[in-house]
Amino acid sequence: MGTLNWTLTSYAADDNKNIRSSTVISSAASTTSTTADNISGLNARVGQVFTAVASEPMWINFGGNAAAVGTGHYISNTFPLEVEISKDGAVSVIDAA
């Protein structure tokens, strides 16, 4: 079991696509496992920015698509993931091992 610390924000008000807004939409520390599951209470929207740091390697998928090992975005436990949401929907995560 791992922990995914995540934050969902909007872009900066001046539409500077290089920085996140200080307006936090949602954030939490979610427990993960080797069974894919949607992150409870998180429904990301197009244009929002999702940032995460994982306690162990994981796979994550967006837009209501289920995560699976080898499917979606790989999250290292040594480097944070930051993505712009391009499809509305739930966010799914699974531990890599």
N, C-alpha and C positions, 0 to 999 in steps of 0.2 A: 504494500500500500504506500502511496505517495501523497504529496500535498501539492496542489497547484495554487499559487498565489496570483490572483488576477485582478485587473482593473479595466473597466470599460469607460472610455471618455469620448467626447466629441472632438472635432478639430478646433483649433483656435478660431476665435470670432473673426479675425481678419483674413480667414481662408488661407493662412500660411500652411501649406501642406507638409511642412517640415517639422512642425511641432504639434504636440497634443494640447488640448485645452486643459485648464486647471479644473474644469467642471467635471467632476466624477459622476457618472451615471449610475454605476454599480461597482462593487468590489467585494472580494471575499477570499478566504482560504478554503479551498474545496478538497476533500479527501478523494483520492482516485484509487482504482484497482485494475486488475487484469481483465475485467469485464467492462466493456464500453458503456458509458452512461452519460446522459446530458448533464451539464452543470446546472444544478438546481437554482431556479430563479433568474437564469440568464437567457434573455432572448435578444440577441444582437441585431441591430438595424444597419442598413447600408450607410456607409460614410462614417460610422463610429470607429474608434480605434481600440483594439483589444491588445493588452499587454499582459504577459504572463511570465512567471519564473517557476520552474518545476524543481521539486526536491530530488527527482530521479528522471531518467529519460521517459518521454511520453509521446504519444501521437494525438493530434487534435484535429477536428474537422468542423466546418462551419456551415451555415445555411440549412440546418436540419439534417445534414448528412451524418451518418454514424461513423465514428472513428474506429479504425482497426489498425493493427500493427502493419505498417507499410502503406497505409492509406491516410491521406491528409497531410498535415504539417508535422514534421518531427520537432520536438522540443527537447533540447539538451538540458541537462541539469547544471551546465556551466555558463550558459548564455541565454539571456531573456529573448522571448519571442514578441514581436510587435507587428501587427497586421491591421490593415484597413478592411473592414467588413464590406464584402461586395455582394452578399445575398442575405436577406433577412432570414432569421430562424434561430433554432437552438444551436448550442455549441456542445459538441460531444468530445470526450477525452478517454483515453485508455493508457495504462502503464505499458511501457515497451517490453518489459520482461515479466 
